[in-house]
């Protein structure tokens, strides 16, 4: 059996087993069916195995214990920036997720001002009437819900994050730019060949930069309750502020993260609630006990939507893996990991670990109840928002947006899919439904 790298002479570290098969074929297999790929890897190699493809050496470290070692990073052996930059660096340059150590701490401290409870309450006030109005105008009949959610989350992002009203043509242009930048990160051809994913991503990054730089002067001039303005005026306790370039980099990254992850999560929730209509009914009954317009403090009362959201995030986390780079020789679960190696935490498959989750392939929101609390078996057993210092900074905003949208959706509509329908997923970048999730949507 091939090994990833030879352990240092005299050490008691194990050597990472590596597949004999061509790494590109392994990568293609992983994108096509990550669950079958993960099961095969576990059966052949155990929880830690190596992969060489696309010019990188990667250690896939499965299970929550390995995730804890890597993401908590107690020895500061792993860095986010070099790993994520390989995939998305040219398109999301110097976003918060691509910074490390003191620089990351400095930027996050300023950025945190945009996600305080008072800031979140302001965003809630801004988004509530717009979401209610937008959902009231949802089409009925045969509807592709993924597309509706994507349009809606872009509307929310433009209103709450940017504080601007754009003509549909300009909004569509921004939306396509975000789609192209995300897809570019997993391109096989990583050069700007005209028409290719990488080329489209670079072109789209310029579109986004031009938009934000054009709007910065107005945001600097007057404080408004949107994220764009908040970042233009945010100060740390020491008086540090963001440069124009910082604001642009963070806005591009945060807007992408909020826009795509919320859309993916709601699509999974809608699919599961269509396949398990009893949960759709429970959510409807609970939401009808509350006012149509939610207050910030009402979010905690949506326990059914919360459970469905958590279980949907378990079954399909929007970010399916967390890559890091070893910046010095180190180890994971007793296996030698040489400096310069990529290390991947595969939470998509970790979330179906039978050690922690009963019948892991089954949709079962009750597993998050206080009585069962299966997600508490290990702090990294359920980690759709990542872990450690790089845990998603916008996780509370994302949950607030998702719950608000689903609250209005279940109050106004019911939806279904054919009994034999199984959602066809595209895992080539972020996990999205290939068919945009067609449902039959009816007004209540």
C-alpha positions in Angstrom: 0.0 0.0 0.0 1.2 3.5 -0.9 1.8 5.9 2.0 1.3 9.7 1.9 4.7 10.5 3.4 7.3 8.7 5.4 7.2 9.4 9.2 10.4 10.8 10.7 12.9 8.1 11.7 12.5 7.1 15.3 9.0 8.7 15.7 6.1 6.5 16.8 3.8 8.3 14.3 1.8 6.2 11.8 2.1 6.8 8.1 -1.0 7.9 6.2 -2.2 5.3 3.8 -2.8 6.6 0.2 -4.9 5.3 -2.7 -3.1 3.6 -5.6 -5.7 5.0 -8.0 -5.0 8.2 -10.0 -5.8 11.2 -7.7 -7.9 12.9 -10.4 -10.2 9.9 -10.6 -10.4 9.9 -6.8 -11.4 13.5 -6.8 -14.0 13.0 -9.5 -15.4 10.1 -7.5 -15.7 12.3 -4.4 -17.6 15.0 -6.2 -19.9 12.6 -7.9 -21.0 10.7 -4.7 -19.2 12.0 -1.5 -21.1 9.5 0.7 -20.0 6.4 -1.3 -16.5 7.9 -1.5 -16.3 8.4 2.2 -17.7 4.9 3.0 -15.1 3.3 0.6 -12.3 5.3 2.2 -13.3 4.2 5.7 -13.5 0.6 4.6 -10.1 0.6 2.9 -8.0 2.9 5.0 -9.8 3.9 8.2 -10.5 7.5 9.2 -7.2 9.0 8.0 -6.1 8.6 4.4 -4.2 10.5 1.7 -5.0 11.8 -1.7 -2.7 13.4 -4.4 -4.5 15.4 -7.1 -4.6 18.8 -8.9 -1.1 19.6 -7.7 -1.9 19.1 -4.0 -1.3 16.5 -1.3 -4.3 16.1 0.9 -5.0 14.2 4.1 -8.7 13.4 4.6 -9.2 13.2 8.4 -12.7 11.8 9.1 -14.5 11.8 12.4 -15.2 14.5 15.1 -12.0 13.7 17.1 -9.8 14.5 14.1 -12.0 17.6 13.4 -11.3 18.7 17.0 -7.5 18.4 16.6 -7.5 20.3 13.3 -10.1 23.1 13.9 -9.2 23.9 17.5 -5.6 24.0 16.3 -4.0 24.2 19.8 -0.5 23.8 18.4 -1.1 26.4 15.7 0.0 23.8 13.1 -2.8 24.5 10.6 -3.7 27.6 8.6 -6.9 28.5 6.8 -5.6 31.0 4.3 -3.2 28.9 2.3 -5.7 26.1 2.0 -8.8 28.1 1.1 -6.7 30.4 -1.1 -5.8 27.5 -3.3 -9.5 27.0 -4.1 -11.1 30.4 -3.8 -8.3 32.9 -3.2 -8.4 34.8 -6.5 -12.1 35.2 -6.2 -12.6 35.9 -2.4 -9.2 37.4 -1.7 -8.6 38.4 1.9 -12.1 37.5 3.0 -12.3 36.8 6.8 -12.1 33.0 6.2 -8.8 33.4 4.4 -7.0 35.2 7.2 -5.0 33.6 10.1 -3.8 34.1 13.6 -3.2 37.8 14.7 -4.4 39.3 11.4 -7.6 37.1 11.5 -8.2 38.1 15.2 -7.7 41.8 14.4 -10.2 41.7 11.4 -12.7 39.5 13.1 -12.8 41.9 16.1 -13.8 44.8 13.9 -16.1 42.7 11.8 -17.9 41.4 14.9 -19.4 44.9 15.3 -21.6 44.0 12.3 -23.1 41.0 14.1 -23.8 42.2 17.6 -27.3 41.5 19.0 -28.3 45.2 18.5 -27.1 45.0 14.8 -29.0 41.8 14.3 -32.2 43.3 15.6 -31.7 46.2 13.2 -31.3 43.7 10.3 -34.4 41.9 11.4 -36.4 45.0 11.3 -35.2 45.8 7.8 -35.7 42.3 6.4 -39.1 41.4 8.0 -41.5 43.4 5.8 -39.5 42.7 2.6 -39.5 39.0 3.2 -43.3 39.0 4.0 -44.0 40.9 0.8 -41.7 38.8 -1.4 -43.2 35.5 -0.1 -46.7 36.8 -0.6 -45.8 37.1 -4.3 -44.4 33.6 -4.7 -45.8 31.8 -7.7 -48.0 28.8 -7.2 -48.3 25.5 -9.1 -45.2 23.9 -10.4 -42.4 25.9 -8.8 -38.6 25.5 -8.6 -38.1 26.4 -4.9 -34.3 26.6 -5.1 -34.6 29.4 -7.7 -37.2 31.3 -5.6 -35.1 31.0 -2.5 -32.0 32.2 -4.3 -33.8 35.2 -5.7 -35.2 36.0 -2.2 -31.9 35.7 -0.4 -30.3 38.0 -3.0 -33.1 40.5 -2.3 -32.4 40.2 1.4 -28.7 40.6 0.9 -29.1 43.7 -1.3 -31.5 45.3 1.2 -29.9 44.3 4.5 -26.3 44.0 3.6 -26.0 46.6 0.9 -28.8 48.9 1.6 -29.4 49.6 -2.0 -32.3 49.1 -4.5 -31.1 47.8 -7.9 -32.9 47.4 -11.2 -33.5 43.7 -11.9 -30.8 43.7 -14.6 -28.1 44.9 -12.2 -29.3 42.5 -9.4 -29.1 39.6 -11.9 -25.6 40.6 -12.9 -24.5 40.6 -9.3 -26.2 37.2 -8.7 -24.5 35.7 -11.7 -21.1 37.1 -10.5 -21.5 35.3 -7.2 -22.4 32.1 -8.8 -19.4 32.2 -11.1 -17.0 33.0 -8.3 -18.1 30.1 -6.2 -18.0 27.6 -9.1 -14.6 28.8 -10.1 -13.0 27.5 -7.0 -13.4 23.8 -8.0 -12.4 24.2 -11.6 -10.2 21.4 -12.9 -8.5 23.8 -15.4 -7.1 26.4 -13.0 -6.1 28.9 -15.7 -8.1 31.7 -17.3 -9.0 29.8 -20.4 -11.8 31.9 -22.1 -15.2 30.4 -21.3 -13.9 28.2 -18.5 -14.9 28.3 -14.8 -11.6 30.0 -13.7 -11.9 32.7 -16.4 -15.5 33.4 -15.4 -14.6 33.6 -11.8 -11.8 36.2 -12.3 -14.1 38.2 -14.6 -16.9 38.1 -12.0 -14.6 39.2 -9.2 -13.9 42.4 -11.1 -17.6 43.0 -11.5 -18.1 42.7 -7.7 -15.1 44.9 -6.9 -16.3 47.6 -9.3 -19.7 47.6 -7.7 -18.5 48.0 -4.1 -15.8 50.5 -4.8 -18.4 52.7 -6.6 -20.6 52.7 -3.6 -18.1 53.1 -0.8 -18.0 57.0 -0.8 -21.8 57.2 -0.2 -21.5 54.6 2.6 -18.6 56.4 4.2 -20.5 59.7 4.1 -23.6 58.6 5.9 -24.4 55.8 8.4 -27.3 53.6 7.5 -28.5 50.3 9.1 -27.0 48.0 6.5 -23.9 45.8 6.8 -22.0 47.7 4.1 -22.4 51.0 6.1 -21.6 49.2 9.3 -18.3 48.0 7.9 -17.4 51.4 6.6 -17.8 52.9 10.1 -17.0 50.0 12.4 -14.2 50.5 15.0 -12.5 48.2 17.4 -12.1 49.2 21.0 -8.6 50.5 20.1 -10.0 52.7 17.3 -9.0 50.5 14.4 -11.1 50.7 11.2 -11.2 49.0 7.8 -9.6 50.4 4.7 -11.7 50.6 1.5 -9.9 47.5 0.3 -10.8 45.7 3.6 -14.4 46.7 3.2 -14.6 45.4 -0.4 -12.9 42.1 0.4 -15.1 41.4 3.4 -18.3 42.5 1.7 -17.7 40.2 -1.3 -17.0 37.2 1.0 -19.8 37.8 3.5 -22.4 38.5 0.8 -21.4 35.2 -1.0 -21.5 33.3 2.3 -24.8 34.6 3.4 -26.5 34.3 0.0 -25.5 30.8 -0.9 -25.5 29.0 2.4 -29.0 30.2 3.3 -30.3 29.2 -0.1 -28.9 25.7 0.2 -30.2 25.2 3.8 -33.7 26.3 3.0 -33.8 24.1 -0.1 -32.9 21.1 2.0 -35.5 22.1 4.6 -38.2 22.5 2.0 -37.3 19.1 0.5 -37.3 17.3 3.8 -40.7 18.9 4.8 -42.1 17.9 1.4 -41.0 14.3 2.0 -42.2 14.4 5.6 -45.4 16.5 5.5 -46.0 15.9 9.2 -43.1 18.2 10.0 -44.5 20.8 7.6 -47.8 20.6 9.5 -46.1 20.9 12.9 -44.2 24.0 11.7 -47.4 25.5 10.3 -49.3 25.0 13.6 -46.5 26.5 15.6 -46.0 29.5 13.3 -49.8 30.2 13.5 -49.5 30.6 17.2 -47.2 33.6 16.6 -47.9 36.9 14.8 -47.2 37.1 11.1 -44.5 39.6 11.7 -41.8 38.1 14.0 -39.9 40.0 16.6 -36.3 39.2 17.3 -37.3 37.5 20.5 -39.8 35.3 18.7 -37.1 33.4 16.9 -36.5 31.1 19.9 -40.2 30.1 19.9 -39.9 28.5 16.4 -38.6 25.2 17.9 -40.1 23.0 15.0 -38.4 25.1 12.3 -35.3 25.1 14.4 -35.2 21.3 14.6 -35.9 20.9 10.9 -33.1 23.4 10.1 -30.6 21.6 12.3 -31.4 18.2 10.9 -31.3 19.6 7.3 -27.9 21.1 8.1 -26.7 17.7 9.5 -27.8 15.9 6.3 -26.4 18.4 3.9 -24.1 21.1 5.4 -23.8 24.0 2.8 -20.0 23.9 3.2 -19.2 20.2 2.9 -15.6 20.3 4.0 -13.1 22.4 5.9 -9.6 22.5 4.4 -6.5 23.6 6.2 -2.8 23.6 5.4 -0.1 22.2 7.8 2.4 25.0 8.2 4.8 22.7 10.1 5.3 19.0 10.5 2.5 17.8 12.7 0.1 14.9 13.3 -3.6 14.1 13.3 -4.9 11.1 15.3 -1.4 9.7 15.6 -0.7 10.0 11.8 2.3 12.0 10.5 1.3 15.1 8.4 4.2 16.8 6.8 4.5 20.6 6.4 2.8 21.9 3.2 0.1 19.2 3.2 -3.6 20.1 2.9 -5.8 18.5 5.5 -9.6 18.2 5.0 -12.3 17.8 7.6 -15.2 16.2 5.7 -18.2 17.4 7.8 -20.7 16.2 5.0 -19.8 12.6 5.9 -18.9 13.3 9.5 -22.5 14.3 10.1 -23.6 10.7 9.3 -21.3 9.0 11.7 -23.3 6.1 13.3 -21.2 6.4 16.5 -23.1 9.7 17.2 -26.2 9.6 15.1 -28.9 6.9 15.2 -30.0 5.8 11.7 -27.8 8.6 10.3 -29.3 8.4 6.8 -32.8 9.0 8.1 -34.4 12.5 8.4 -35.2 12.7 12.2 -35.4 16.2 13.7 -36.2 14.7 17.1 -32.5 13.7 17.4 -31.9 17.4 18.4 -34.4 17.2 21.3 -33.2 17.8 24.9 -33.9 14.2 25.6 -31.7 12.8 22.8 -29.3 15.6 22.0 -27.3 13.4 19.6 -25.4 16.5 18.4 -23.9 16.9 21.8 -22.1 13.5 21.8 -19.0 15.4 20.7 -18.6 19.1 20.2 -17.5 18.4 16.6 -20.2 15.8 15.8 -22.5 18.5 14.4 -20.6 21.4 12.9 -22.3 23.0 9.9 -20.8 26.4 10.8 -17.2 25.1 11.3 -15.4 25.2 14.6 -12.6 26.9 16.4 -11.6 30.6 15.8 -12.9 30.4 12.2 -16.4 29.4 13.2 -18.8 31.2 10.9 -19.1 34.8 12.1 -22.6 35.2 10.5 -24.2 32.1 11.8 -26.8 33.9 13.9 -27.7 36.2 11.0 -28.1 33.1 8.8 -30.4 31.3 11.2 -32.4 34.5 11.7 -32.9 34.9 8.0 -33.8 31.2 7.4 -36.3 31.0 10.3 -38.0 34.2 9.2 -38.4 33.0 5.6 -39.7 29.6 6.6 -42.1 31.1 9.1 -43.7 33.1 6.4 -43.6 30.3 3.9 -45.4 27.7 6.1 -48.0 30.2 7.1 -48.9 31.0 3.5 -48.3 27.8 1.6 -48.1 24.1 1.6 -46.0 22.1 -0.9 -45.3 18.6 -2.0 -43.2 16.4 -4.3 -44.1 13.0 -5.9 -43.7 10.0 -3.5 -40.8 8.6 -5.5 -38.9 11.9 -5.9 -35.4 12.0 -4.6 -33.5 15.3 -4.8 -30.6 15.0 -7.3 -27.6 16.8 -5.9 -24.6 18.4 -7.6 -21.6 18.3 -5.2 -19.1 19.8 -7.6 -18.8 23.0 -5.6 -21.4 23.8 -2.9 -24.1 21.2 -2.7 -27.1 22.3 -4.8 -30.1 20.5 -6.4 -29.4 19.8 -10.1 -33.2 20.3 -10.9 -33.6 23.4 -8.7 -36.1 21.5 -6.4 -39.4 21.4 -8.3 -42.4 21.3 -6.0 -46.2 21.7 -6.2 -46.8 24.9 -4.2 -50.3 25.8 -3.1 -51.7 28.7 -1.0 -53.3 27.7 2.3 
